[in-house]
Amino acid sequence: MWIAKRLLSSIFLKGHYSLFCRPPSSLSEYELRFLHCTCCRSSKIMISGLDILNAPVSSELCQEKDKPLDSCYTTEQRAVILQCLNTATESDLEQVKLLRGRKAVNIVKYRTAHGPFNSLESVMNVPLLKHKSAVIVFDSILKPTDKKERKKGKVHLAKFIRPEVDRALLEDASSIVSIVCGTNKIAWTHMDRARTVLDWQQAECKSFMKGMYMASDYLEDISTVISSFPPANFFLVEKPSISPQNTSLYPVLVHLRTVEAMLFALLTPAREPASPPKVLNMMRTAVGRHFNLIVGDCRTSGAETVKKMMTESVMKQDPRVLFPHDLVLKHRNSFKMSSRNRGEELCDALLQAVAFFELLQE
């Protein structure tokens, strides 16, 4: 009994470096807590002692690209990261920063083909995941950003919709027509507020980028396309991201600006000066960022994202986008890599419409 009392007093005695008394250092107080996996909230690992999530991670330890990723994190942190990457579904992975879109698809494909990740370095073998982006992903798994904080970082809708329109008018829109112009075709998507695809088409324009870019020829082709557009509250025309300083693409830029101007002129009805515009520009780069399709300064193809949406529309009860069965059958082979007539404009028109409604909800 005397031994037990001495033991307890040595444990709890203030000033001694015992089990529940921290030594004189800058470390946080010891406490029992759980590490939660960002993707699998039901899975948790009990730890004791230091605040593992607040320990120094990538921003301080992984600045050098040659430094092994596994050495930047503690054993507990590595366990949480690997558990998430090995067990999370594709939709769960998309909730992690930088994993929305093709990166989440690539992670699932890689672990299916090669088995679970056994180290953080092995994650670098996944396409599109390099050292810097992998560090951001790992940190996001360990310390997920609060939803309110994420919303503060979002670009306001008015910054990539031009001309500016009252947000309430945009939110009241029952349907829109999203229009994307290519070098030889125009594609459009008619979508309602519930993100149901009402129409999805493209048309070839034989006069585009031919000869002297005759305005009369352009006008005839564009007028024919516009005659097929359904009525809608707004028409969204993609704003190309080609810089005028890129002289090699100047002919393409002139072509796209010409089509853009004609679409605005033909789709804009006579209106009072104070009335809101019906034809709007939506920035191509903004849509790319929304779907995580920006690599460096370039936007990559959204074909995989669209194919995933089409698959979910058939397989899931509550899909992100609802496609009518006939449109799925019509366009299911339109986005193959080997196809000479790959429907990039179709992809972009659809993604632009989806981004418009999703950004309005944020």
SULJOMO-V994752 format. One record per backbone hydrogen bond with DSSP energy under -1.0 kcal/mol. NH is the residue of the N-H (numbers start at 1). CO is the residue of the C=O. E is the energy in kcal/mol with one decimal. If there is no record, write none. Layout:
NH|CO|E / NH|CO|E
This chain:
5|1|-2.1 / 6|2|-2.0 / 7|3|-2.1 / 8|4|-2.5 / 9|5|-2.5 / 10|6|-1.9 / 11|7|-1.6 / 12|8|-2.4 / 13|9|-1.5 / 16|13|-1.4 / 18|16|-2.1 / 25|23|-1.7 / 31|49|-1.1 / 33|47|-2.1 / 35|45|-2.8 / 37|43|-1.5 / 43|40|-1.8 / 45|35|-2.0 / 47|33|-2.6 / 49|31|-1.1 / 52|50|-1.3 / 55|52|-1.5 / 60|57|-1.7 / 61|57|-2.2 / 62|58|-2.3 / 67|64|-1.0 / 72|69|-1.6 / 78|74|-2.5 / 79|75|-2.0 / 80|76|-2.0 / 81|77|-2.4 / 82|78|-2.6 / 83|79|-2.1 / 84|80|-2.0 / 85|81|-2.4 / 86|82|-2.1 / 87|83|-1.4 / 88|84|-2.3 / 93|89|-2.5 / 94|90|-1.4 / 95|92|-1.5 / 96|93|-1.9 / 99|96|-2.0 / 105|101|-1.3 / 106|102|-2.7 / 107|103|-2.1 / 108|104|-2.0 / 109|105|-2.4 / 110|106|-2.5 / 111|107|-2.4 / 112|108|-1.8 / 113|109|-1.9 / 114|110|-2.8 / 115|111|-1.5 / 124|121|-1.4 / 125|122|-1.5 / 126|123|-1.8 / 129|126|-1.9 / 134|130|-2.8 / 135|131|-2.0 / 136|132|-1.7 / 137|133|-2.2 / 138|134|-2.7 / 139|135|-2.6 / 140|136|-2.0 / 141|137|-1.9 / 142|138|-2.0 / 143|139|-2.9 / 150|146|-2.3 / 151|147|-2.1 / 152|148|-1.4 / 153|149|-1.1 / 159|156|-1.9 / 160|157|-1.5 / 162|281|-2.1 / 170|166|-1.5 / 171|167|-2.6 / 172|168|-1.5 / 173|170|-1.0 / 176|191|-2.4 / 177|234|-2.0 / 178|189|-2.9 / 179|236|-3.5 / 180|187|-2.7 / 182|185|-3.3 / 186|203|-2.3 / 187|180|-2.8 / 188|201|-2.7 / 189|178|-2.1 / 190|199|-2.9 / 191|176|-2.1 / 192|196|-1.8 / 193|174|-1.7 / 195|192|-2.0 / 197|322|-2.8 / 198|190|-3.2 / 199|190|-1.5 / 201|188|-2.1 / 203|186|-2.5 / 205|184|-2.6 / 208|205|-1.3 / 210|207|-1.3 / 213|210|-1.8 / 218|214|-2.2 / 219|215|-2.8 / 220|216|-1.8 / 221|217|-2.1 / 222|218|-2.8 / 223|219|-2.3 / 224|220|-1.8 / 225|221|-1.9 / 226|222|-2.7 / 227|223|-1.5 / 228|225|-1.8 / 229|226|-1.7 / 233|175|-1.7 / 235|278|-2.5 / 236|177|-2.7 / 237|280|-3.4 / 238|179|-2.3 / 239|282|-2.8 / 246|243|-1.7 / 247|245|-1.5 / 249|246|-1.2 / 250|247|-1.3 / 253|249|-2.4 / 254|250|-2.7 / 255|251|-2.1 / 256|252|-2.8 / 257|253|-2.6 / 258|254|-2.1 / 259|255|-2.3 / 260|256|-2.5 / 261|257|-2.4 / 262|258|-2.1 / 263|259|-2.5 / 264|260|-2.2 / 265|261|-2.2 / 266|262|-2.8 / 267|263|-2.2 / 268|264|-1.3 / 275|272|-1.2 / 280|235|-3.0 / 281|162|-4.5 / 282|237|-1.8 / 283|160|-1.7 / 284|239|-2.0 / 287|283|-1.6 / 288|284|-2.0 / 289|285|-2.3 / 290|286|-1.9 / 291|287|-1.5 / 292|289|-1.2 / 293|288|-3.4 / 295|298|-2.9 / 298|295|-1.9 / 300|293|-3.5 / 306|302|-2.3 / 307|303|-2.6 / 308|304|-2.1 / 309|305|-2.0 / 310|306|-2.3 / 311|307|-2.2 / 312|308|-2.7 / 313|309|-1.8 / 314|310|-1.0 / 315|311|-2.5 / 316|312|-2.8 / 322|195|-2.3 / 328|324|-1.8 / 329|325|-2.2 / 330|326|-1.9 / 331|327|-2.2 / 334|331|-1.6 / 339|336|-1.1 / 343|334|-2.8 / 344|342|-2.2 / 347|343|-2.1 / 348|344|-2.8 / 349|345|-2.4 / 350|346|-2.0 / 351|347|-2.8 / 352|348|-2.2 / 353|349|-1.5 / 354|350|-2.3 / 355|351|-2.7 / 356|352|-1.9 / 357|353|-1.7 / 358|354|-2.5 / 359|355|-2.6 / 360|356|-1.3
